[in-house]
């Protein structure tokens, strides 16, 4: 949604992308940038150059919150250090029902079906994210509220100094590579809420509820 804004560029998991590939995934033809000057060891120079682009009002990161328990790569330290030093001016968390989060994982990657270790890692990371948001007063938006009422993103836009645009509510495709559905555009899928009921076995859903009970209640997940 945010990347559809005319004054916004959102990078999908830039920390992990730069670590693995030496560059960010994006359709850089949108800007007059010589990417070869910013590869490998110069991510900060690249981001500074991007932030100085007069056509942009904001540059955003979409990063999955990972910890040592969710070891695709831990970004917890990345978030906290950038937030504490002011390198990241605004941090907003998106909280999603942990049951739907896990259901989404196994729908996209069937090999994780029955993988209790990975599920436990993800639940631990979910609880740590909620703990960080709660203890530090990090602004957050619930995924469910955002999909049911897309106009709730207006508060986030106001926080970063951008005005609402129709293209944000009705995305027509985004330049951020790595998320094929976002690149295609289309309507926001509110049917994804509660889909875990058709995906997870009842015992698995109950296990997740038990593991995330405290923060699940705090954030309105019964």
C-alpha positions as CSV (number, residue, x, y, z in Angstrom):
1,X,0.0,0.0,0.0
2,X,2.7,2.5,1.0
3,X,4.8,1.8,-2.0
4,X,1.9,2.8,-4.2
5,X,2.3,6.4,-2.9
6,X,3.9,8.7,-5.5
7,X,6.3,10.1,-2.9
8,X,7.2,6.9,-1.2
9,X,9.7,4.1,-1.9
10,X,9.4,0.9,0.2
11,X,12.2,-1.7,0.2
12,X,11.2,-5.3,0.9
13,X,13.4,-6.8,3.6
14,X,16.4,-4.7,2.6
15,X,18.6,-5.9,5.5
16,X,18.4,-9.5,4.4
17,X,18.5,-8.7,0.7
18,X,21.7,-6.7,1.1
19,X,23.2,-9.4,3.2
20,X,22.5,-12.1,0.7
21,X,22.7,-10.2,-2.7
22,X,24.7,-7.1,-2.0
23,X,21.9,-4.8,-3.1
24,X,18.2,-4.0,-2.6
25,X,15.5,-5.4,-4.7
26,X,13.6,-2.7,-6.6
27,X,12.7,-1.4,-10.0
28,X,15.3,1.2,-10.0
29,X,14.3,2.5,-13.4
30,X,11.9,4.7,-11.4
31,X,14.9,6.8,-10.4
32,X,18.1,8.0,-12.2
33,X,20.5,6.0,-10.1
34,X,23.7,4.2,-11.1
35,X,23.3,1.1,-9.0
36,X,26.8,-0.1,-9.6
37,X,28.1,2.7,-7.5
38,X,26.2,1.5,-4.5
39,X,26.7,-2.2,-4.4
40,X,28.1,-4.4,-1.6
41,X,29.8,-2.4,1.1
42,X,28.0,0.9,0.8
43,X,24.3,0.5,1.8
44,X,24.3,3.7,3.9
45,X,25.6,5.8,1.0
46,X,22.9,4.3,-1.2
47,X,20.2,5.1,1.3
48,X,21.4,8.6,1.8
49,X,21.4,9.2,-1.9
50,X,17.9,7.8,-2.2
51,X,16.7,9.9,0.7
52,X,18.1,13.0,-1.0
53,X,16.0,12.4,-4.1
54,X,13.7,15.4,-4.4
55,X,10.8,13.4,-5.7
56,X,10.6,11.3,-2.5
57,X,8.9,12.3,0.7
58,X,9.9,9.1,2.6
59,X,11.8,5.8,2.2
60,X,10.4,2.8,4.0
61,X,11.5,-0.6,5.0
62,X,9.3,-3.6,5.1
63,X,11.2,-6.0,7.4
64,X,9.9,-9.2,8.9
65,X,10.7,-9.2,12.7
66,X,13.1,-12.0,13.3
67,X,15.2,-13.0,16.3
68,X,17.7,-15.7,17.1
69,X,14.7,-17.9,17.6
70,X,13.5,-17.2,14.1
71,X,16.8,-17.6,12.4
72,X,16.3,-16.8,8.7
73,X,18.3,-13.8,10.0
74,X,17.8,-11.9,13.2
75,X,16.7,-8.3,12.5
76,X,15.7,-7.5,16.1
77,X,19.1,-5.8,16.7
78,X,18.9,-4.0,13.4
79,X,15.5,-2.5,14.3
80,X,16.5,-1.5,17.8
81,X,19.9,0.0,17.0
82,X,18.5,2.1,14.1
83,X,15.5,3.2,16.2
84,X,17.7,4.1,19.2
85,X,20.3,6.0,17.1
86,X,17.6,7.9,15.1
87,X,18.8,6.5,11.8
88,X,15.3,5.3,11.3
89,X,13.0,8.3,12.0
90,X,9.7,6.4,12.3
91,X,9.1,2.7,13.2
92,X,5.6,1.3,12.9
93,X,4.9,-2.3,13.6
94,X,2.2,-4.4,11.9
95,X,0.8,-7.0,14.2
96,X,-1.1,-9.9,12.8
97,X,-3.0,-12.8,14.4
98,X,-0.2,-15.4,15.0
99,X,-2.5,-18.2,13.8
100,X,-3.0,-16.5,10.5
101,X,0.7,-15.7,10.4
102,X,1.6,-19.4,10.6
103,X,-1.2,-20.4,8.2
104,X,0.2,-17.9,5.7
105,X,3.7,-19.4,6.1
106,X,2.6,-23.0,5.4
107,X,0.3,-21.9,2.5
108,X,3.3,-20.3,0.8
109,X,5.8,-23.0,1.8
110,X,4.1,-26.4,2.2
111,X,7.4,-27.9,3.5
112,X,6.7,-26.2,6.8
113,X,3.5,-28.2,7.3
114,X,4.1,-30.1,10.6
115,X,7.4,-28.4,11.3
116,X,6.9,-27.7,15.0
117,X,10.4,-26.3,15.5
118,X,10.0,-23.5,12.9
119,X,6.5,-22.8,14.2
120,X,7.8,-22.4,17.8
121,X,10.6,-20.1,16.5
122,X,8.0,-17.9,14.7
123,X,5.8,-17.8,17.8
124,X,8.7,-16.8,19.9
125,X,9.6,-14.0,17.5
126,X,5.9,-12.8,17.5
127,X,5.9,-12.6,21.3
128,X,9.2,-10.7,21.2
129,X,7.9,-8.2,18.7
130,X,4.8,-7.6,20.8
131,X,7.0,-7.2,23.9
132,X,9.1,-4.6,22.1
133,X,6.1,-2.7,20.9
134,X,4.6,-2.7,24.3
135,X,7.6,-1.8,26.4
136,X,9.0,0.9,24.0
137,X,5.6,2.4,23.0
138,X,6.2,1.6,19.3
139,X,3.3,2.8,17.1
140,X,1.6,-0.2,15.6
141,X,-1.3,-1.1,13.2
142,X,-3.1,-4.4,13.4
143,X,-3.1,-6.2,10.1
144,X,-6.8,-7.0,10.5
145,X,-7.8,-3.4,11.1
146,X,-5.7,-2.3,8.1
147,X,-7.3,-4.8,5.7
148,X,-10.9,-4.2,6.9
149,X,-10.5,-0.4,6.9
150,X,-7.6,0.6,4.5
151,X,-8.2,4.2,5.3
152,X,-6.7,3.6,8.7
153,X,-3.4,3.9,7.0
154,X,-4.0,7.7,6.9
155,X,-2.7,8.0,10.4
156,X,0.6,6.4,9.3
157,X,0.9,8.7,6.3
158,X,0.3,11.8,8.5
159,X,3.1,10.6,10.8
160,X,5.6,10.6,8.0
161,X,4.3,13.8,6.5
162,X,2.5,12.4,3.4
163,X,-1.0,13.1,2.2
164,X,-3.5,10.3,1.4
165,X,-3.7,9.3,-2.3
166,X,-6.3,7.1,-3.9
167,X,-3.6,4.8,-5.3
168,X,-2.7,3.8,-1.7
169,X,-6.2,2.4,-1.1
170,X,-6.5,0.9,-4.5
171,X,-2.9,-0.3,-5.4
172,X,-2.2,-0.7,-9.1
173,X,1.1,-2.5,-8.6
174,X,4.3,-1.4,-6.8
175,X,7.9,-1.2,-7.9
176,X,9.2,-3.1,-4.9
177,X,10.4,-6.5,-6.1
178,X,10.2,-9.6,-4.0
179,X,6.4,-9.5,-3.4
180,X,4.7,-10.7,-6.6
181,X,1.2,-9.9,-5.3
182,X,2.1,-6.4,-4.4
183,X,3.8,-5.8,-7.8
184,X,0.6,-7.0,-9.5
185,X,-1.6,-4.7,-7.5
186,X,-5.3,-5.2,-7.1
187,X,-7.8,-5.0,-4.2
188,X,-6.7,-5.6,-0.6
189,X,-7.6,-9.1,0.5
190,X,-9.7,-9.0,3.6
191,X,-10.5,-12.7,3.1
192,X,-7.1,-13.5,4.6
193,X,-8.4,-12.7,8.0
194,X,-9.3,-15.9,9.9
195,X,-8.2,-18.1,7.1
196,X,-6.2,-20.2,9.6
197,X,-9.5,-22.0,10.4
198,X,-9.4,-23.6,7.0
199,X,-5.7,-24.2,7.0
200,X,-4.6,-25.3,10.5
201,X,-5.6,-28.4,12.4
202,X,-7.5,-27.4,15.6
203,X,-4.7,-28.8,17.8
204,X,-2.2,-26.5,16.0
205,X,-4.4,-23.4,16.4
206,X,-4.8,-24.2,20.1
207,X,-1.0,-24.6,20.6
208,X,-0.4,-21.2,19.0
209,X,-3.1,-19.7,21.2
210,X,-1.4,-21.1,24.3
211,X,2.1,-19.9,23.2
212,X,0.8,-16.4,22.5
213,X,-1.9,-16.1,25.1
214,X,-0.7,-13.0,27.0
215,X,0.0,-10.7,24.1
216,X,-2.8,-12.3,22.0
217,X,-5.3,-11.0,24.6
218,X,-3.6,-7.7,24.8
219,X,-3.8,-7.1,21.1
220,X,-7.4,-8.4,20.8
221,X,-6.8,-12.0,19.5
222,X,-9.2,-14.4,21.2
